[in-house]
Amino acid sequence: MLGMLSLARAVWAGGGPENVFLVVNPTSNDSIAVANAYVAARGIPPINVFMLPWAGSKEAVPLDRFREEILGPVLKGIASRRLAVQIDCIAYSADFPWRVDYRDSLPPEVAKLDTFPSASLTGMTMLFQSLDGGPNWLEPQSNDYYRPLGSDGVPVETVGFRSWYGWGPDGRLLEAGGGRYLLAVMLGVTTGRGNTVHEVAASLKRAASADGSKPAGTIYLMTNGDFRTLTRSGVFPATVKALATLGVKAEIVSGVLPQGKKDVAGLMTGTPTFEWPASGSTILPGAICENLTSFGAIFTPSSSQTPLSHFIRAGAAGSSGTVVEPYSIQAKFPHAGIHVHYCRGANLVEAFYQSVNSPYQLLVVGDPLCQPWATIPRVEATLADGDELLTAGGVLSGTVAIAPRASLPDGGECDRFELFVDGVRVDSCGPGGTLTIDTTTLADGHHELRVVAIAASPVETQGRVVIPVMFSNHGRTLVMSVTPRRVPVDGTVTVSLEGEKLEGVLVFATGRMLGRLRAGTGSLDVPAAMLGRGSVTIHATGRAGRTARESVNALPVTVEVSE
């Protein structure tokens, strides 16, 4: 498993869309619609979208099937697309099972001791390295990315995550060896007591808008005498103090939920049930809100406790809950330091996994890239042989050298730059260096360049500029038109293509092939249901041979598919 591992616009994210592998269930309309919403909100490259058919239960999967039919294909998909060096996070769209049952995989002497032999989809994905041996995921300190606490109970440091990093038992980043992980989330759950597709899409869009906003709100830490809050409340005073040093307001409040507060920038509580609308409070964009209770990520209608989906419905960027009775064990839930990590600039998925020592039962849901308190580099790219800014629609030929530059609002510096072409990392350099690409080795026509700056800070905050350009070396052209641009989900779009001296054309969108032509010119009728609801970008590649240089890409076309 380890081995498998039309305008230029600024895109802000910690980690980044190039580092997320989006897994979609093509047999589910909800899964495709949620994925479409996330691709639109975050600019996930098409090559990072992986269609994985799943017709089994949307609630639970045995461990052996999880390994063979979900995790294994995902890891192989990453490797086959040459993305292993850049993928840090697996994001599951809706309609995958949120629980993994592992009783049959335990040694008999262990099985009789484990009363609740189930784990979460995200926890087992994160701990993928543990699946190759004994049941190491059961260890109370299975996650070495968990940040050590100081004497006051607050995390002493916050660091960025990369999948190739190894971590020692004390949380140190190692030069070689150590624990290896893949951060994991579900974008949303739309079955049972989960959310509607509209609620999930709205939450993802809202979360993306929060990056770098440094919200002027308050993080509320609730105490109410219930053992669910007592489990974590001992470090609340130190957490409030640590947040104050970051310029973030936090309050320890008695009760289940903050009442009448219009500035909820984060929430930590503990209660079996709650009614958010009755609180009269408002969740700000980007907020992490979560609750320590037994069944927060159990979405079956018969479950008695309030699920995490209520926080997503109310506007939270992310939440979490356990998929089976975890007991009130701190290691299985986010430590209060999650808000310290978040306010130090970590993204949502980094903040979660730096604060959970034993994540195997915890389902993390939301936008992994949301990063409200990050100081994000502003990036520009010029052609290295002059000072001409690289802009959208530019035509590039031959070998191109790009001079990246970046500035940070706090006066900080960048450690390095990376260049991605159509989502694949092709080069990197330090400050003052150049990024190079030989355009003659790639298809003529449309390509998307992404120049990413990575801050010289422990959190490794990223900023990027995304520039659609045209490569012109081999004299090939392909023109695509799509009608209509707005279509109901039960309608049809017609994709018309015109190219010369091509053996065929492939048409695809959101990780799936829509059809092909056996010549360079012709048309395809595509059911809108294949595209899924939401904003969808259609791509086409024509081929005159087997190599990339014998191909040509059409300018993509975006359509809107409505209910």
C-alpha positions as CSV (number, residue, x, y, z in Angstrom):
1,M,0.0,0.0,0.0
2,L,2.8,2.4,0.8
3,G,4.3,1.8,-2.7
4,M,1.0,2.7,-4.4
5,L,1.1,5.5,-2.7
6,S,-11.2,30.9,-19.1
7,L,-9.6,33.3,-16.5
8,A,-6.5,33.2,-14.4
9,R,-7.5,33.2,-10.8
10,A,-5.9,33.1,-7.4
11,V,-6.9,30.0,-5.4
12,W,-6.3,29.9,-1.6
13,A,-6.0,26.7,0.3
14,G,-3.8,25.0,2.9
15,G,-2.5,21.9,1.4
16,G,-4.3,22.4,-1.9
17,P,-6.6,20.9,-4.5
18,E,-3.6,19.2,-6.1
19,N,-3.1,17.3,-2.9
20,V,-6.6,15.9,-2.6
21,F,-7.8,12.7,-4.2
22,L,-11.6,12.9,-4.6
23,V,-13.3,9.5,-4.6
24,V,-16.8,9.4,-6.1
25,N,-19.4,6.7,-6.4
26,P,-20.7,6.9,-10.0
27,T,-23.7,4.7,-9.2
28,S,-25.0,7.4,-6.9
29,N,-26.5,10.7,-8.1
30,D,-25.9,12.2,-4.7
31,S,-22.2,11.2,-4.7
32,I,-21.7,12.8,-8.2
33,A,-23.6,16.0,-7.2
34,V,-21.5,16.4,-4.0
35,A,-18.3,15.9,-5.9
36,N,-19.4,18.4,-8.6
37,A,-20.0,21.0,-5.8
38,Y,-16.5,20.3,-4.3
39,V,-14.7,20.4,-7.7
40,A,-16.4,23.8,-8.4
41,A,-15.7,25.2,-4.9
42,R,-12.0,24.1,-4.8
43,G,-10.9,23.7,-8.4
44,I,-10.0,20.0,-7.9
45,P,-8.0,19.0,-11.1
46,P,-9.9,16.3,-13.2
47,I,-7.0,13.9,-12.8
48,N,-7.6,14.0,-9.0
49,V,-11.2,12.8,-9.4
50,F,-11.5,9.0,-9.1
51,M,-14.7,7.1,-10.0
52,L,-15.1,4.1,-7.7
53,P,-18.4,2.2,-8.2
54,W,-19.9,1.0,-4.9
55,A,-23.2,-0.8,-4.9
56,G,-22.9,-2.2,-1.3
57,S,-24.3,-0.9,1.9
58,K,-24.0,2.8,2.5
59,E,-23.7,2.2,6.2
60,A,-21.2,-0.6,6.8
61,V,-18.6,-2.7,5.0
62,P,-16.5,-5.6,6.3
63,L,-12.8,-4.9,6.7
64,D,-11.7,-7.3,3.9
65,R,-14.1,-5.7,1.4
66,F,-13.0,-2.3,2.5
67,R,-9.4,-3.2,1.8
68,E,-10.1,-5.0,-1.5
69,E,-12.9,-2.9,-3.0
70,I,-12.4,0.6,-1.6
71,L,-8.9,1.3,-0.2
72,G,-7.0,-0.9,-2.6
73,P,-8.4,0.6,-5.7
74,V,-8.0,4.1,-4.4
75,L,-4.3,3.6,-3.7
76,K,-3.8,1.9,-7.1
77,G,-5.6,4.8,-8.7
78,I,-3.3,7.3,-7.1
79,A,-0.2,5.3,-8.3
80,S,-1.4,4.7,-11.8
81,R,-2.0,8.4,-12.3
82,R,1.5,9.3,-11.1
83,L,0.1,11.3,-8.1
84,A,1.6,9.4,-5.2
85,V,4.2,12.2,-4.5
86,Q,1.5,14.8,-4.2
87,I,-1.6,13.3,-2.6
88,D,-1.9,14.0,1.1
89,C,-5.7,13.6,1.6
90,I,-8.4,11.2,0.5
91,A,-11.9,12.9,0.3
92,Y,-14.8,10.6,-0.1
93,S,-17.9,12.0,-1.6
94,A,-21.3,10.8,-0.4
95,D,-22.7,7.2,-0.6
96,F,-19.7,5.2,0.7
97,P,-20.1,3.2,3.9
98,W,-19.2,5.3,6.9
99,R,-18.5,2.3,9.1
100,V,-15.9,-0.5,8.7
101,D,-16.6,-3.7,10.7
102,Y,-13.5,-5.7,11.6
103,R,-14.5,-8.5,14.0
104,D,-13.6,-11.3,11.5
105,S,-10.2,-9.8,11.1
106,L,-9.2,-10.0,14.8
107,P,-7.3,-12.8,16.5
108,P,-9.8,-14.8,18.7
109,E,-8.1,-13.6,21.9
110,V,-8.6,-10.0,20.8
111,A,-12.1,-10.4,19.3
112,K,-13.5,-11.5,22.7
113,L,-12.2,-8.3,24.3
114,D,-13.5,-5.9,21.7
115,T,-17.2,-5.2,22.5
116,F,-17.7,-2.9,19.5
117,P,-15.5,-4.1,16.6
118,S,-16.1,-1.2,14.2
119,A,-14.1,1.7,12.9
120,S,-14.8,4.6,10.6
121,L,-14.2,5.0,6.9
122,T,-11.9,8.0,7.5
123,G,-10.1,6.5,10.5
124,M,-9.2,3.3,8.7
125,T,-8.1,5.2,5.6
126,M,-5.9,7.5,7.6
127,L,-4.4,4.5,9.4
128,F,-3.9,2.5,6.2
129,Q,-0.4,1.5,7.2
130,S,-1.8,-0.3,10.2
131,L,-3.9,-2.7,8.1
132,D,-0.9,-4.6,6.8
133,G,-0.1,-6.3,10.2
134,G,-2.0,-6.9,13.4
135,P,-4.9,-4.8,14.6
136,N,-2.6,-1.8,15.3
137,W,-5.4,0.6,14.7
138,L,-6.7,-0.3,18.1
139,E,-3.7,1.2,19.8
140,P,-4.7,4.3,22.0
141,Q,-1.7,6.1,20.4
142,S,-2.0,4.9,16.9
143,N,-1.6,8.3,15.3
144,D,2.0,9.7,15.5
145,Y,0.9,12.9,13.7
146,Y,-0.9,13.8,16.9
147,R,0.9,16.8,18.3
148,P,2.5,16.4,21.8
149,L,1.1,18.6,24.5
150,G,3.0,20.9,26.7
151,S,2.8,21.0,30.5
152,D,-0.3,23.2,30.3
153,G,-2.1,20.7,28.1
154,V,-1.9,22.8,24.9
155,P,-0.2,21.5,21.7
156,V,3.4,22.8,21.7
157,E,3.5,23.0,17.9
158,T,1.5,22.8,14.7
159,V,3.0,21.4,11.6
160,G,1.9,20.8,8.0
161,F,1.3,17.3,6.7
162,R,2.7,15.5,3.6
163,S,2.0,11.9,2.9
164,W,5.7,11.1,2.5
165,Y,6.6,12.4,5.9
166,G,7.3,9.9,8.6
167,W,6.4,10.6,12.2
168,G,8.0,9.3,15.4
169,P,6.1,8.2,18.5
170,D,6.8,11.6,20.1
171,G,5.3,13.4,17.1
172,R,8.6,14.4,15.6
173,L,9.0,14.6,11.9
174,L,11.7,12.0,11.0
175,E,14.3,12.0,8.2
176,A,13.6,8.3,7.6
177,G,11.1,5.7,8.8
178,G,8.3,6.5,11.1
179,G,4.5,6.3,10.8
180,R,3.0,7.1,7.5
181,Y,-0.6,8.3,7.0
182,L,-3.1,9.6,4.5
183,L,-5.5,12.2,5.9
184,A,-9.1,11.4,5.2
185,V,-12.5,13.0,5.3
186,M,-16.0,12.5,4.0
187,L,-17.4,15.5,2.2
188,G,-20.9,14.7,3.4
189,V,-23.3,11.9,4.3
190,T,-26.6,12.1,2.5
191,T,-28.3,8.9,3.7
192,G,-30.4,8.3,6.8
193,R,-30.0,11.1,9.3
194,G,-27.4,12.8,7.1
195,N,-27.7,16.0,5.1
196,T,-29.3,16.8,1.8
197,V,-27.1,17.3,-1.2
198,H,-28.0,21.0,-1.1
199,E,-26.9,21.3,2.5
200,V,-23.6,19.6,1.9
201,A,-22.9,21.7,-1.3
202,A,-23.8,24.9,0.6
203,S,-21.5,24.0,3.5
204,L,-18.6,23.2,1.1
205,K,-19.1,26.5,-0.8
206,R,-19.3,28.5,2.4
207,A,-16.1,26.8,3.8
208,A,-14.1,27.7,0.7
209,S,-15.1,31.3,1.1
210,A,-13.6,31.4,4.6
211,D,-9.9,30.8,3.7
212,G,-7.6,33.4,5.1
213,S,-10.5,35.5,6.4
214,K,-9.4,35.4,10.0
215,P,-13.0,35.5,11.3
216,A,-13.7,38.0,14.1
217,G,-15.7,35.6,16.1
218,T,-15.5,33.5,19.3
219,I,-14.7,29.9,19.9
220,Y,-17.1,28.5,22.5
221,L,-16.0,25.7,24.9
222,M,-19.0,24.4,26.6
223,T,-19.2,22.8,30.1
224,N,-22.4,21.4,31.6
225,G,-21.5,18.8,34.2
226,D,-22.1,15.9,31.8
227,F,-19.2,13.5,31.7
228,R,-19.1,14.2,27.9
229,T,-17.8,17.7,28.6
230,L,-15.8,16.8,31.7
231,T,-13.7,14.5,29.5
232,R,-12.2,17.5,27.7
233,S,-12.8,20.5,29.9
234,G,-9.7,20.3,32.0
235,V,-7.6,22.0,29.4
236,F,-10.2,24.6,28.4
237,P,-8.6,27.5,30.5
238,A,-5.2,26.8,28.9
239,T,-6.8,26.6,25.4
240,V,-8.5,30.0,25.9
241,K,-5.1,31.5,27.0
242,A,-3.3,30.0,24.0
243,L,-5.9,31.3,21.6
244,A,-5.7,34.7,23.1
245,T,-2.0,34.8,22.2
246,L,-3.1,34.2,18.6
247,G,-5.5,37.1,18.7
248,V,-8.5,34.8,18.8
249,K,-11.3,35.2,21.3
250,A,-12.5,32.1,23.2
251,E,-14.9,31.6,26.0
252,I,-15.8,28.9,28.4
253,V,-19.6,28.8,28.7
254,S,-21.9,26.8,30.9
255,G,-24.6,25.0,28.9
256,V,-25.1,22.7,26.0
257,L,-24.9,25.3,23.2
258,P,-24.0,29.0,23.1
259,Q,-27.3,30.9,23.4
260,G,-28.0,33.9,21.1
261,K,-24.4,34.2,19.9
262,K,-24.0,35.5,16.4
263,D,-20.3,35.0,16.2
264,V,-19.6,31.2,16.6
265,A,-16.2,30.7,15.0
266,G,-15.8,27.3,16.6
267,L,-17.5,25.0,19.1
268,M,-16.7,22.1,21.4
269,T,-19.4,20.6,23.5
270,G,-20.6,17.3,24.9
271,T,-24.2,16.3,25.0
272,P,-26.4,13.4,23.8
273,T,-28.9,15.6,22.1
274,F,-29.2,19.3,21.0
275,E,-31.4,21.5,18.8
276,W,-29.2,24.1,17.1
277,P,-32.1,26.4,15.8
278,A,-33.4,26.7,19.3
279,S,-30.1,28.2,20.5
280,G,-30.5,31.3,18.4
281,S,-26.8,31.3,17.6
282,T,-25.1,31.7,14.2
283,I,-22.1,29.7,13.0
284,L,-19.6,31.7,11.0
285,P,-18.0,30.4,7.7
286,G,-15.1,28.1,8.4
287,A,-16.1,27.0,11.9
288,I,-15.3,23.6,13.3
289,C,-18.1,22.5,15.5
290,E,-18.1,19.1,17.2
291,N,-19.7,17.2,20.0
292,L,-18.4,14.4,22.2
293,T,-21.1,11.8,22.4
294,S,-21.4,8.1,21.6
295,F,-23.3,8.1,18.3
296,G,-22.5,11.4,16.6
297,A,-21.6,9.7,13.3
298,I,-24.3,7.0,13.3
299,F,-26.8,8.0,10.6
300,T,-29.3,5.2,10.9
301,P,-32.8,6.6,11.6
302,S,-33.2,4.5,14.7
303,S,-30.2,6.1,16.5
304,S,-31.2,8.2,19.5
305,Q,-28.4,10.9,19.7
306,T,-28.0,14.0,17.6
307,P,-25.7,13.3,14.6
308,L,-23.0,15.7,13.4
309,S,-25.1,16.5,10.3
310,H,-26.9,19.1,12.4
311,F,-23.8,21.1,12.6
312,I,-23.2,20.9,8.8
313,R,-26.8,21.9,8.3
314,A,-26.3,25.0,10.5
315,G,-23.2,26.1,8.4
316,A,-20.2,24.4,10.0
317,A,-17.2,23.8,7.7
318,G,-16.5,20.5,9.5
319,S,-17.5,18.2,12.3
320,S,-16.8,14.7,13.6
321,G,-18.4,11.9,15.5
322,T,-17.8,8.3,16.4
323,V,-19.5,5.4,14.4
324,V,-19.8,3.1,17.4
325,E,-19.8,3.3,21.2
326,P,-16.3,4.7,22.0
327,Y,-16.8,5.3,25.7
328,S,-15.7,8.7,27.1
329,I,-12.0,8.2,26.1
330,Q,-10.3,11.5,25.3
331,A,-7.9,9.9,22.8
332,K,-10.8,9.0,20.5
333,F,-12.1,12.5,20.2
334,P,-10.6,15.8,19.2
335,H,-8.6,17.4,22.0
336,A,-9.4,21.1,22.7
337,G,-6.1,21.8,21.0
338,I,-7.9,21.3,17.6
339,H,-8.8,25.0,17.8
340,V,-5.3,26.0,18.6
341,H,-4.0,24.1,15.5
342,Y,-6.7,25.6,13.4
343,C,-6.0,29.2,14.5
344,R,-2.3,28.7,14.0
345,G,-3.2,28.3,10.3
346,A,-3.6,24.5,9.8
347,N,-6.3,23.4,7.4
348,L,-9.4,21.6,8.7
349,V,-8.1,18.0,8.1
350,E,-4.7,18.8,9.6
351,A,-6.3,20.3,12.7
352,F,-8.4,17.3,13.2
353,Y,-5.7,14.7,12.9
354,Q,-3.2,16.7,15.0
355,S,-5.7,16.6,17.8
356,V,-6.9,12.9,17.8
357,N,-4.5,10.3,19.2
358,S,-6.7,7.3,18.3
359,P,-8.8,8.2,15.3
360,Y,-10.0,4.7,14.2
361,Q,-13.6,5.2,15.3
362,L,-13.9,8.9,14.4
363,L,-15.6,10.0,11.2
364,V,-14.4,13.4,10.0
365,V,-16.8,15.2,7.8
366,G,-16.4,18.5,5.9
367,D,-14.1,20.5,3.7
368,P,-10.5,19.3,4.4
369,L,-8.9,22.4,2.8
370,C,-10.8,25.0,4.8
371,Q,-8.2,27.3,6.4
372,P,-9.7,30.5,7.9
373,W,-6.7,31.6,10.0
374,A,-4.0,30.9,7.5
375,T,-1.7,33.7,6.2
376,I,-1.7,32.8,2.5
377,P,0.9,33.6,-0.1
378,R,-0.1,35.7,-3.0
379,V,1.5,34.3,-6.2
380,E,2.5,35.6,-9.6
381,A,4.3,34.0,-12.4
382,T,6.3,35.6,-15.2
383,L,8.2,34.2,-18.1
384,A,11.8,33.9,-17.0
385,D,13.3,35.5,-20.2
386,G,11.6,38.8,-19.3
387,D,9.1,40.4,-16.9
388,E,6.0,39.5,-18.8
389,L,3.3,38.2,-16.5
390,L,2.0,34.8,-17.5
391,T,-1.7,35.3,-18.1
392,A,-4.8,33.4,-19.1
393,G,-5.0,32.4,-22.8
394,G,-1.3,32.8,-23.5
395,V,0.2,30.6,-26.2
396,L,3.3,28.7,-25.2
397,S,5.7,26.7,-27.4
398,G,9.0,24.9,-26.9
399,T,10.7,24.8,-23.5
400,V,9.2,27.4,-21.2
401,A,10.9,28.7,-18.0
402,I,8.7,30.4,-15.5
403,A,9.9,32.7,-12.7
404,P,7.5,32.4,-9.7
405,R,7.3,35.0,-7.0
406,A,5.1,35.4,-3.9
407,S,4.5,37.7,-1.1
408,L,2.9,37.1,2.3
409,P,0.8,39.7,4.2
410,D,2.8,39.2,7.3
411,G,6.2,39.7,5.6
412,G,7.1,36.1,5.7
413,E,9.0,34.2,3.1
414,C,8.3,31.2,0.8
415,D,10.3,28.0,1.1
416,R,9.7,26.7,-2.4
417,F,7.5,26.8,-5.5
418,E,5.9,23.9,-7.4
419,L,4.5,23.7,-10.9
420,F,1.6,21.6,-11.8
421,V,0.4,20.9,-15.4
422,D,-3.2,19.6,-15.6
423,G,-3.0,18.7,-11.9
424,V,0.3,16.8,-12.1
425,R,3.4,18.1,-10.4
426,V,6.2,18.5,-12.9
427,D,8.8,20.7,-11.3
428,S,9.8,22.6,-8.2
429,C,12.3,25.3,-7.3
430,G,13.5,27.5,-4.4
431,P,13.0,31.3,-4.2
432,G,14.7,33.0,-7.1
433,G,14.7,29.8,-9.2
434,T,12.7,28.9,-12.3
435,L,10.1,26.3,-13.1
436,T,10.6,24.6,-16.5
437,I,8.3,22.7,-18.8
438,D,9.0,21.2,-22.2
439,T,5.7,21.8,-24.0
440,T,6.7,19.8,-27.0
441,T,6.2,16.6,-25.0
442,L,2.6,17.3,-24.3
443,A,-0.6,17.7,-26.3
444,D,-1.3,20.9,-28.3
445,G,-4.2,23.0,-27.1
446,H,-5.6,23.8,-23.7
447,H,-3.7,23.1,-20.5
448,E,-3.9,24.4,-16.9
449,L,-0.8,25.6,-15.2
450,R,-0.8,25.9,-11.4
451,V,2.1,27.7,-9.7
452,V,2.0,27.0,-6.0
453,A,4.0,28.8,-3.3
454,I,4.7,27.1,0.0
455,A,5.4,29.3,2.9
456,A,8.6,28.9,5.0
457,S,6.7,28.1,8.1
458,P,5.9,24.9,10.2
459,V,2.4,24.9,8.8
460,E,3.7,25.1,5.1
461,T,0.7,27.2,4.0
462,Q,0.1,27.2,0.3
463,G,-1.0,29.9,-2.1
464,R,-1.4,29.4,-5.9
465,V,-2.3,31.0,-9.2
466,V,-4.2,28.9,-11.8
467,I,-3.5,29.9,-15.4
468,P,-5.3,28.3,-18.4
469,V,-2.9,28.5,-21.4
470,M,-2.6,27.0,-24.9
471,F,0.4,24.9,-26.1
472,S,1.2,25.1,-29.8
473,N,3.9,22.9,-31.2
474,H,2.5,20.4,-33.6
475,G,-0.1,22.3,-35.6
476,R,-3.1,20.4,-34.1
477,T,-6.4,22.0,-33.2
478,L,-9.7,20.7,-31.7
479,V,-12.8,22.9,-31.1
480,M,-15.6,21.8,-28.9
481,S,-19.0,23.3,-28.4
482,V,-21.7,22.2,-26.0
483,T,-25.5,22.9,-26.2
484,P,-27.4,23.8,-24.1
485,R,-25.3,25.3,-21.4
486,R,-28.1,24.9,-18.9
487,V,-30.0,21.6,-18.8
488,P,-32.2,19.7,-16.4
489,V,-30.8,16.5,-15.0
490,D,-33.3,14.4,-17.1
491,G,-32.2,16.3,-20.3
492,T,-29.4,15.8,-22.8
493,V,-26.4,17.9,-23.9
494,T,-24.9,17.7,-27.3
495,V,-21.1,17.9,-27.5
496,S,-19.9,18.9,-31.0
497,L,-16.2,18.6,-32.0
498,E,-14.2,19.6,-35.0
499,G,-10.6,18.6,-35.5
500,E,-8.4,17.5,-38.4
501,K,-6.2,14.5,-38.9
502,L,-7.3,12.8,-35.6
503,E,-7.9,9.1,-35.1
504,G,-10.5,9.8,-32.4
505,V,-11.6,12.0,-29.6
506,L,-12.3,11.2,-25.9
507,V,-14.9,13.3,-24.0
508,F,-14.8,13.3,-20.2
509,A,-16.0,15.2,-17.1
510,T,-15.5,14.8,-13.3
511,G,-13.4,11.7,-13.6
512,R,-15.5,9.7,-16.0
513,M,-15.5,9.2,-19.8
514,L,-18.7,10.4,-21.4
515,G,-18.1,9.0,-24.8
516,R,-15.7,8.9,-27.8
517,L,-15.6,9.7,-31.5
518,R,-13.8,7.5,-34.0
519,A,-12.8,10.6,-36.0
520,G,-11.9,14.2,-35.2
521,T,-15.2,15.6,-36.2
522,G,-18.7,14.7,-35.0
523,S,-21.1,15.0,-32.1
524,L,-22.1,13.1,-29.0
525,D,-25.4,13.2,-27.1
526,V,-24.7,12.9,-23.4
527,P,-27.5,12.3,-20.8
528,A,-27.2,15.1,-18.2
529,A,-27.6,12.5,-15.5
530,M,-24.1,11.3,-16.4
531,L,-22.8,14.7,-15.6
532,G,-24.7,15.0,-12.3
533,R,-26.3,18.0,-10.7
534,G,-24.4,21.2,-10.4
535,S,-21.7,23.0,-12.3
536,V,-19.8,20.5,-14.5
537,T,-16.8,21.1,-16.8
538,I,-16.6,19.0,-20.0
539,H,-13.1,18.2,-21.5
540,A,-12.1,16.6,-24.8
541,T,-8.8,15.2,-26.0
542,G,-8.2,14.2,-29.7
543,R,-5.5,11.7,-30.6
544,A,-3.5,11.2,-33.7
545,G,-1.3,8.5,-32.2
546,R,-0.4,6.9,-28.9
547,T,1.8,9.6,-27.4
548,A,0.9,12.8,-25.6
549,R,2.6,14.9,-28.3
550,E,0.3,13.3,-30.8
551,S,-2.7,14.7,-29.0
552,V,-4.7,17.9,-28.8
553,N,-7.0,19.3,-26.0
554,A,-10.0,21.4,-26.7
555,L,-11.0,24.4,-24.6
556,P,-13.2,23.0,-21.8
557,V,-16.8,24.0,-21.6
558,T,-18.8,24.4,-18.3
559,V,-22.5,23.5,-18.1
560,E,-25.1,23.8,-15.3
561,V,-27.3,20.8,-14.6
562,S,-30.4,21.5,-12.5
563,E,-32.9,19.4,-10.7
